[in-house]
Amino acid sequence: MSAAETNKAKSVVFIQLTGGNDALNTVIPYTDQNYFDHRPSVAMDPDKVLKLDQNLALNPNMVGIKSLWDQGKVAIINGIGYPNPIRSHFRSMDIWHTAEPEKVLNEGWLGKASRAIDPKGENALTSINFGRGLPRALSAPGVPVASVGDLSTYGLFPNIDDEHDRASALNLFSQMYGGSGADMVREFIRQTGVGAYQGADILKTAPENYQSNIEYANSPMANNLKDAAQVMFSDFGTRIFYTQRGSFDTHSGEVTTHSKLIREVSDAVYDFQSDLDEHQYGGSNLTVIFTEFGRRIKDNGSGTDHGSGGVAFVIGDSVNGGLYGEFPSLAPKDQVEGDMKFNNDFRSTYTTILDDWLDLDAPEIVNGNFEKMDFLRS
C-alpha cells in the first residue's frame, strides 16, 4: 500500500454472480482427463485456456483477471461452499447472504457489518448497492443502504427538490399499494428518515468530481463498477459496495452464455482495478467475486445443472495472490452425488475480510468462529 493510501479507510466491493457460476469452466483443470470425459459438450479447449500453473487455468475469456493474477493481485479460493449444500438458488443465496446454513435469519451479514461500522447510523452511505433492489446481504433493521441504479440520475423522486414534497410523494405512492406496501414505505421512512434523501443528494455530486484516464468497457458490470469508483473517490465514507450480474444459470447454451458473462465481469474488474490504481485506491480496497453454488461435474448436453463446490476471487493490491483451498477432485470416487466436494467454508473468507481488513468482530457477524485464511498481505 502506498503512503497516500495508508490514511484511506479500507473498503470492499462485492460482486455477486447470480444464478450459480460454473466453477469448473472458470478455473479449469486443463490436465485432468476427468474434466474432458465428463464435459464433452462444454469443456474449454486446453490450448486456449489461460494457465495459472501446471494443473489449473482460467477461462480463456478472463484475460483481464489473468492480467491482475500475473501482477500478484488475485487470490483464487477453490472448493468454497458450506456443509450439506443446497441446490436451490433462493435458499443457497440466502445462506451466503446471512452467513447461516442451518436456519433462516432476517439480517444480512453485510447489514450487520454496516451497523458495526456505523452503530448510530450517522452515515447513510456506509453501504451502497449498485443495481436494482436491495440484496439480502445488505439488509438489516435500522441500517440505511442506498441502492443506485444509475448514479447520474440517482435519487428518491429526483425531480422533486423539496424534501416535504418528496415525503408526500412517497406517502401517496404507498397508498396505491394497500396495507403491506404502505407499511413497507412507512417503515423505510421511519428507519432512514432524511438520511436517505441526504444520501441521494450527496451521491449526485460524485460524477461531477470524477476524472479518469481509464476507458471502461461498455457493459452493465463496467457501468456499475465505474459508479462505485466515482463514489469511492469522493470519500463519502462508504466502506461496503455491492453489485451483481446474472444470469449464470447456464442449463443450456453454456459455452456462449458463460463466455460472454465471464468476459464482461473480467474486463470490468480489470478496468475498475486500473482506475483504483490510477487514483491510489488500489491498496485500500478489496474486490470479492462470489456465487451461490457451482454446477454439476457432468454436462447435460449443452449446459450444466446446479451443483456444489464453487470458486471465489479476492482481488486488490493488498492481496497475497495465489491459489487457496484444495481444488476438488473430479475422480468418480471423490464426487458427492455427482458434484465437486467443498473443502473450505465460505465463512472463513468472510471472517478473514471482517477481522483482518475491516477490523470488525467476525463471530458476531458470521454466527460463529471460523478459521481465517492468509490471502491478505501482512
C-alpha positions as CSV (number, residue, x, y, z in Angstrom):
1,M,0.0,0.0,0.0
2,S,1.4,3.4,-1.0
3,A,1.9,6.2,1.5
4,A,-1.0,8.1,0.0
5,E,-3.3,5.1,0.7
6,T,-2.3,4.4,4.3
7,N,-4.8,7.0,5.6
8,K,-7.7,5.8,3.5
9,A,-10.5,3.8,5.1
10,K,-10.5,0.3,3.8
11,S,-13.4,-0.8,1.7
12,V,-14.8,-3.9,0.0
13,V,-16.6,-4.3,-3.3
14,F,-18.7,-7.4,-3.6
15,I,-19.7,-8.8,-7.0
16,Q,-22.4,-11.4,-6.9
17,L,-22.6,-13.7,-9.9
18,T,-26.3,-14.6,-9.7
19,G,-27.5,-18.0,-10.9
20,G,-24.6,-20.3,-10.0
21,N,-21.4,-19.6,-11.8
22,D,-19.8,-22.7,-13.2
23,A,-16.6,-23.1,-11.2
24,L,-15.2,-25.8,-13.5
25,N,-15.4,-23.6,-16.5
26,T,-14.0,-20.6,-14.6
27,V,-10.9,-22.3,-13.0
28,I,-10.2,-25.2,-15.3
29,P,-8.3,-28.4,-14.5
30,Y,-6.9,-28.5,-18.0
31,T,-4.6,-31.5,-17.5
32,D,-7.3,-33.7,-15.8
33,Q,-8.9,-36.1,-18.3
34,N,-11.9,-36.5,-16.0
35,Y,-12.8,-32.9,-16.9
36,F,-12.9,-33.6,-20.6
37,D,-14.6,-37.0,-20.1
38,H,-17.4,-35.5,-18.0
39,R,-17.9,-32.5,-20.2
40,P,-17.8,-33.5,-23.9
41,S,-20.1,-30.5,-24.8
42,V,-18.9,-27.6,-22.6
43,A,-15.2,-28.3,-21.9
44,M,-12.9,-25.5,-22.7
45,D,-10.1,-26.0,-25.3
46,P,-6.9,-26.8,-23.3
47,D,-4.9,-25.0,-25.9
48,K,-6.8,-21.7,-25.3
49,V,-7.0,-21.6,-21.5
50,L,-5.0,-19.1,-19.5
51,K,-2.6,-21.2,-17.5
52,L,-2.1,-20.5,-13.8
53,D,0.2,-23.4,-13.1
54,Q,0.8,-27.0,-14.3
55,N,-2.7,-28.1,-13.5
56,L,-5.2,-25.2,-13.4
57,A,-6.1,-22.4,-15.8
58,L,-8.6,-19.6,-16.1
59,N,-11.3,-19.5,-18.7
60,P,-9.9,-18.0,-22.0
61,N,-12.3,-15.1,-21.7
62,M,-10.8,-13.9,-18.4
63,V,-7.9,-12.0,-19.8
64,G,-8.5,-9.0,-17.5
65,I,-8.4,-11.1,-14.3
66,K,-5.5,-13.1,-15.6
67,S,-3.5,-9.9,-16.1
68,L,-4.2,-9.0,-12.4
69,W,-3.2,-12.5,-11.4
70,D,0.1,-12.0,-13.2
71,Q,0.6,-8.9,-11.1
72,G,0.0,-10.9,-7.9
73,K,-3.3,-9.2,-7.1
74,V,-5.7,-12.2,-7.3
75,A,-6.5,-14.8,-4.7
76,I,-8.5,-17.7,-6.1
77,I,-10.4,-19.6,-3.5
78,N,-11.2,-23.1,-4.7
79,G,-13.7,-25.6,-3.3
80,I,-15.6,-22.9,-1.5
81,G,-19.1,-23.7,-0.1
82,Y,-20.8,-24.9,3.1
83,P,-21.9,-28.2,4.7
84,N,-24.8,-30.1,3.3
85,P,-25.1,-28.0,0.1
86,I,-28.5,-27.0,-1.2
87,R,-29.1,-26.6,-4.9
88,S,-32.0,-24.1,-4.6
89,H,-31.0,-20.7,-5.9
90,F,-33.0,-18.8,-3.3
91,R,-32.0,-20.8,-0.3
92,S,-28.4,-21.1,-1.2
93,M,-28.1,-17.4,-1.9
94,D,-29.9,-16.7,1.4
95,I,-27.2,-18.8,3.1
96,W,-24.4,-16.7,1.6
97,H,-26.3,-13.5,2.4
98,T,-26.9,-14.3,6.0
99,A,-23.9,-16.5,6.7
100,E,-26.2,-19.1,8.2
101,P,-26.8,-22.5,6.6
102,E,-28.8,-24.1,9.4
103,K,-31.7,-21.6,9.9
104,V,-33.3,-18.7,8.2
105,L,-32.3,-15.3,9.5
106,N,-33.7,-11.8,8.9
107,E,-30.4,-9.9,8.9
108,G,-27.8,-9.9,6.1
109,W,-24.2,-10.3,7.1
110,L,-23.2,-7.1,5.4
111,G,-26.1,-5.3,7.0
112,K,-24.7,-6.4,10.4
113,A,-21.2,-5.3,9.3
114,S,-22.5,-1.9,8.2
115,R,-24.2,-1.5,11.6
116,A,-20.9,-2.4,13.3
117,I,-19.0,0.2,11.2
118,D,-21.6,2.9,11.9
119,P,-23.5,1.9,15.1
120,K,-25.5,5.1,15.2
121,G,-26.4,5.1,11.5
122,E,-24.9,8.6,11.1
123,N,-23.8,8.0,7.5
124,A,-26.5,6.9,5.0
125,L,-23.7,6.0,2.6
126,T,-21.8,3.5,4.7
127,S,-23.1,0.7,2.4
128,I,-24.2,1.1,-1.2
129,N,-25.7,-1.3,-3.7
130,F,-25.2,-0.6,-7.4
131,G,-28.2,-2.1,-9.3
132,R,-31.9,-2.6,-8.7
133,G,-33.4,-3.7,-5.4
134,L,-31.6,-4.4,-2.2
135,P,-29.7,-7.7,-1.8
136,R,-30.5,-9.6,1.4
137,A,-26.8,-9.5,2.4
138,L,-27.1,-5.7,3.0
139,S,-30.5,-5.8,4.7
140,A,-30.8,-5.2,8.5
141,P,-33.3,-3.3,10.6
142,G,-32.3,0.2,11.1
143,V,-29.4,0.1,8.7
144,P,-29.8,2.6,5.8
145,V,-28.5,1.4,2.5
146,A,-28.5,3.4,-0.8
147,S,-29.4,1.4,-3.9
148,V,-28.3,3.1,-7.0
149,G,-29.5,2.0,-10.5
150,D,-27.7,4.8,-12.4
151,L,-25.5,7.2,-10.5
152,S,-26.1,10.1,-12.9
153,T,-29.9,10.0,-12.3
154,Y,-29.9,8.7,-8.7
155,G,-32.4,10.0,-6.2
156,L,-35.7,9.4,-4.5
157,F,-38.0,11.3,-6.9
158,P,-35.0,13.2,-8.2
159,N,-37.2,15.7,-10.0
160,I,-38.8,16.8,-6.7
161,D,-36.5,19.2,-4.9
162,D,-38.4,20.0,-1.8
163,E,-37.9,17.4,1.0
164,H,-41.5,17.7,2.3
165,D,-42.9,17.3,-1.2
166,R,-40.8,14.1,-1.7
167,A,-42.1,12.7,1.6
168,S,-45.6,13.4,0.5
169,A,-45.0,11.7,-2.8
170,L,-43.7,8.6,-1.1
171,N,-46.8,8.5,1.2
172,L,-49.1,8.9,-1.8
173,F,-47.2,6.1,-3.6
174,S,-47.7,3.8,-0.6
175,Q,-51.5,4.3,-0.6
176,M,-51.6,3.0,-4.2
177,Y,-50.4,-0.4,-3.0
178,G,-52.6,-1.0,0.0
179,G,-51.6,-2.1,3.6
180,S,-48.4,-4.0,3.0
181,G,-47.0,-1.5,0.6
182,A,-47.9,1.4,2.9
183,D,-46.3,-0.4,5.9
184,M,-43.1,-1.0,4.0
185,V,-42.8,2.6,2.9
186,R,-43.6,4.0,6.3
187,E,-41.0,1.6,7.9
188,F,-38.5,2.7,5.3
189,I,-39.1,6.4,6.1
190,R,-39.1,5.7,9.9
191,Q,-35.8,3.8,9.8
192,T,-33.8,6.0,7.4
193,G,-35.6,9.4,7.7
194,V,-33.9,12.3,6.0
195,G,-30.7,10.3,5.7
196,A,-32.0,8.6,2.6
197,Y,-32.7,12.0,1.0
198,Q,-29.4,13.4,2.1
199,G,-27.5,10.4,0.8
200,A,-29.2,10.8,-2.6
201,D,-28.3,14.4,-2.7
202,I,-24.7,13.8,-1.8
203,L,-24.3,11.0,-4.3
204,K,-25.3,13.3,-7.1
205,T,-22.0,15.2,-6.7
206,A,-19.8,12.1,-7.4
207,P,-19.9,12.2,-11.2
208,E,-19.2,15.9,-11.2
209,N,-15.9,15.5,-9.4
210,Y,-14.7,12.4,-11.3
211,Q,-11.8,12.4,-13.7
212,S,-10.0,9.3,-15.0
213,N,-7.8,8.2,-17.9
214,I,-9.4,4.7,-17.8
215,E,-11.9,3.9,-20.5
216,Y,-14.3,1.3,-19.1
217,A,-15.9,-1.3,-21.3
218,N,-19.5,-0.7,-22.3
219,S,-21.4,-3.2,-20.2
220,P,-23.7,-3.3,-17.2
221,M,-21.0,-4.6,-14.9
222,A,-18.5,-2.0,-16.0
223,N,-21.1,0.8,-15.6
224,N,-21.8,-0.3,-12.0
225,L,-18.1,-0.6,-11.1
226,K,-17.4,2.8,-12.7
227,D,-20.2,4.3,-10.5
228,A,-18.6,2.6,-7.5
229,A,-15.3,4.1,-8.3
230,Q,-16.8,7.6,-8.6
231,V,-18.3,7.2,-5.1
232,M,-15.2,5.7,-3.7
233,F,-13.0,8.6,-4.9
234,S,-15.5,11.1,-3.5
235,D,-14.6,9.9,0.1
236,F,-18.2,9.8,1.3
237,G,-17.3,7.2,4.0
238,T,-18.6,4.3,2.0
239,R,-17.0,1.1,3.2
240,I,-19.2,-1.6,1.6
241,F,-20.0,-1.6,-2.1
242,Y,-22.2,-4.3,-3.8
243,T,-23.3,-5.2,-7.3
244,Q,-24.4,-8.2,-9.1
245,R,-24.6,-9.8,-12.6
246,G,-26.8,-12.6,-13.9
247,S,-27.8,-14.9,-15.2
248,F,-25.1,-17.5,-14.7
249,D,-27.8,-20.2,-14.6
250,T,-26.4,-22.0,-17.6
251,H,-28.6,-25.1,-18.0
252,S,-28.3,-24.7,-21.8
253,G,-26.1,-22.9,-24.3
254,E,-23.4,-22.6,-21.6
255,V,-20.4,-22.1,-23.8
256,T,-21.8,-19.0,-25.5
257,T,-23.6,-17.5,-22.4
258,H,-21.0,-18.2,-19.8
259,S,-18.1,-17.0,-22.1
260,K,-19.9,-13.7,-22.6
261,L,-20.8,-13.1,-19.0
262,I,-17.4,-14.1,-17.5
263,R,-15.6,-11.9,-20.1
264,E,-17.8,-9.0,-19.1
265,V,-17.0,-9.4,-15.4
266,S,-13.3,-10.0,-16.0
267,D,-13.0,-6.9,-18.3
268,A,-14.9,-4.7,-15.9
269,V,-12.9,-5.8,-12.9
270,Y,-9.7,-5.1,-14.7
271,D,-10.9,-1.6,-15.7
272,F,-12.0,-1.0,-12.1
273,Q,-8.8,-2.1,-10.5
274,S,-6.8,0.1,-13.1
275,D,-9.0,3.1,-12.1
276,L,-8.3,2.4,-8.4
277,D,-4.6,2.2,-9.0
278,E,-4.6,5.4,-11.0
279,H,-6.3,7.2,-8.1
280,Q,-4.2,5.5,-5.4
281,Y,-7.0,3.4,-4.0
282,G,-5.8,0.0,-5.3
283,G,-4.3,-0.9,-1.9
284,S,-7.2,0.2,0.2
285,N,-9.9,-1.8,-1.4
286,L,-10.7,-5.5,-1.9
287,T,-12.9,-6.8,-4.7
288,V,-14.7,-10.1,-3.9
289,I,-16.4,-12.2,-6.5
290,F,-18.7,-15.0,-5.4
291,T,-21.8,-17.0,-6.5
292,E,-24.4,-19.1,-4.6
293,F,-23.1,-22.5,-5.8
294,G,-21.1,-24.3,-8.5
295,R,-22.5,-26.6,-11.1
296,R,-22.5,-30.4,-11.8
297,I,-19.3,-32.1,-13.0
298,K,-21.1,-33.7,-15.9
299,D,-22.7,-31.6,-18.6
300,N,-26.3,-32.2,-19.7
301,G,-25.8,-31.8,-23.4
302,S,-25.3,-28.1,-23.8
303,G,-25.1,-26.8,-20.3
304,T,-24.7,-27.8,-16.6
305,D,-27.1,-28.2,-13.7
306,H,-27.0,-26.9,-10.2
307,G,-24.1,-28.3,-8.1
308,S,-21.7,-27.5,-5.3
309,G,-18.0,-26.8,-4.8
310,G,-17.6,-23.3,-6.1
311,V,-14.9,-20.7,-6.6
312,A,-14.5,-17.2,-5.3
313,F,-12.0,-14.4,-6.0
314,V,-10.4,-11.7,-3.8
315,I,-8.7,-9.0,-5.8
316,G,-6.6,-6.0,-4.9
317,D,-3.1,-4.6,-4.3
318,S,-3.2,-5.8,-0.7
319,V,-4.0,-9.4,-1.7
320,N,-1.4,-12.1,-1.4
321,G,-2.1,-13.6,-4.8
322,G,-2.3,-17.3,-5.3
323,L,-4.4,-20.4,-5.1
324,Y,-6.3,-21.1,-1.8
325,G,-8.3,-24.1,-0.8
326,E,-7.9,-27.5,-2.3
327,F,-9.2,-27.9,-5.9
328,P,-11.8,-30.6,-5.6
329,S,-11.0,-34.0,-7.2
330,L,-13.1,-34.9,-10.2
331,A,-12.5,-38.7,-9.8
332,P,-15.7,-40.6,-9.5
333,K,-14.8,-42.0,-6.1
334,D,-14.3,-38.4,-4.7
335,Q,-17.6,-36.9,-6.1
336,V,-20.5,-36.2,-3.8
337,E,-23.7,-37.2,-5.7
338,G,-22.1,-36.0,-9.0
339,D,-20.8,-32.8,-7.5
340,M,-17.4,-31.5,-6.5
341,K,-16.9,-31.7,-2.8
342,F,-16.5,-28.4,-1.0
343,N,-13.4,-28.2,1.3
344,N,-13.5,-24.7,2.8
345,D,-16.4,-22.9,4.4
346,F,-17.3,-19.5,2.8
347,R,-17.4,-18.1,6.3
348,S,-13.7,-18.4,6.6
349,T,-13.4,-16.0,3.7
350,Y,-15.9,-13.7,5.4
351,T,-14.1,-13.9,8.7
352,T,-10.8,-13.0,7.1
353,I,-12.2,-9.9,5.5
354,L,-14.1,-8.8,8.6
355,D,-11.3,-9.4,11.1
356,D,-8.2,-8.6,9.1
357,W,-9.5,-6.0,6.7
358,L,-12.5,-4.2,8.1
359,D,-11.3,-4.6,11.8
360,L,-14.7,-5.9,12.9
361,D,-15.7,-8.7,15.3
362,A,-16.4,-11.5,12.8
363,P,-18.0,-14.1,15.1
364,E,-20.9,-11.8,15.9
365,I,-21.5,-11.2,12.2
366,V,-21.0,-14.7,10.7
367,N,-22.6,-16.5,13.6
368,G,-19.5,-18.4,14.9
369,N,-15.8,-18.9,14.8
370,F,-14.1,-19.9,11.5
371,E,-10.5,-20.4,10.6
372,K,-9.0,-17.4,8.8
373,M,-7.2,-17.6,5.5
374,D,-3.9,-15.9,4.6
375,F,-4.8,-14.2,1.3
376,L,-4.1,-10.7,2.7
377,R,-0.7,-9.2,2.8
378,S,0.5,-8.5,6.4
